[in-house]
Amino acid sequence: MLELTEGQIGGWVAAFLLPLFRIASMLMVMPIIGTQLVPTRVRLYLSLAIAVVLVPTLPPMPEVEALSLRALVLVAQEVLVGAMMGFVLQLFFHLFIVSGQLLAMQMGLGFASMVDPANGVSVPVLGQYFNMLVILLFLAMNGHLVTLEILAESFVTLPVGEGLGTNHYWAVAGKLGWVLGAGLLLVLPAITALLVINLAFGLMTRAAPQLNIFSIGFPLTLVLGLIIVWIGIADLLSQYQIFVTEALQLLRELVRAS
């Protein structure tokens, strides 16, 4: 009969389950894989596969008792670290979604909404269009492989059992403000052009009050807005490269011990 000691069980828990919790929590939260399109069972199997590959290459894990309070604290800490990594990637993707929503509202396309299958909510179609573009760019440029590389490096730069300092948390949280600024800069030229168009319509109404500006202003603004979006798509790749570099660098700084 196979007899297992408490020390052996604790060693297995520390060696396999603690890294698994960090990996699984990130995959549950991160975009693309962590959406409703991917079943939870598939995400769990993928987490187990990644853990089986990574565990033999990881540094030694702390020795803990399987059912001790310290083991529960370490599990909660690993879940928090993985969720924060996935949350940073979510912010990067929502940067483009919010930019598309702002632009859609400005050009009068906000009423055209569709169901986002990933999140199960209705979003403006332009925001969903930007979201699909970013997903394709992220996969085409091996962003998912870079994310897995950072996840593997996190067990070296931030070993299991070594928590982040409070100052480190505040420093990383302070850098998350670039998301809002980047989202505004992404669509600022298009919003400025649409504002000039609306001002021109206002001057036309002032000069010719008998002109029904609502009958021609709305469709013309919509058409010009689509033309502006079509022109701006040509520069989307260069902007994406800048923002994804910032996001991945922030992800590396997040899992760096203070």
Secondary structure, DSSP 8 states (H G I E B T S, - for coil): -----HHHHHHHIIIIIHHHHHHHHHHHHSTTTTSTTS-HHHHHHHHHHHHHHHGGGS-------TTSHHHHHHHHHHHHHHHHHHHHHHHHHHHHHHHHHHHHHHTT-TT-EEEETTTTEEEEHHHHHHHHHHHHHHHHTTHHHHHHHHHHHHHHHS-TT----HHHHHHHHHHTTHHHHHHHHHHHHHHHHHHHHHHHHHHHHHH-TTS-HHHHHHHHHHHHHHHHHHHHGGGHHHHHHHHHHHHHHHHHHHTS--
